[in-house]
Amino acid sequence: MKTPNRDLLVLLKNEFASQRAIEQEVECINYILIQAESPQQFCIAHELVTRSRITSNPNKILKAVRFSELKPFRFLINKN
């Protein structure tokens, strides 16, 4: 699995944790974050609203967010 380039701050209660235990904890956190940040999860959590309709179609949502700004009269709504 490819390790993402991110900075993590991990606070441990156990001051006697070995370096391998810390590395394993960071690997587990990275795995959880990769799952949560996937395009599939993004599409589950958002809807795309245009002037005339609301869609949950993953292809349309990913196509709309491909660029840094949405087209006029298109809104991304978080379902949470």
Stockholm file with secondary structure:
# STOCKHOLM 1.0

chainA/1-80         MKTPNRDLLVLLKNEFASQRAIEQEVECINYILIQAESPQQFCIAHELVTRSRITSNPNKILKAVRFSELKPFRFLINKN
#=GR chainA/1-80 SS CCCCCCCCCCCCSCTTCCHHHHHHHHHHHHHHHHHHTSHHHHHHHEEEECSSCEECCHHHHHHHTTSSSCCTTCEEEECC
#=GC SS_cons        CCCCCCCCCCCCSCTTCCHHHHHHHHHHHHHHHHHHTSHHHHHHHEEEECSSCEECCHHHHHHHTTSSSCCTTCEEEECC
//
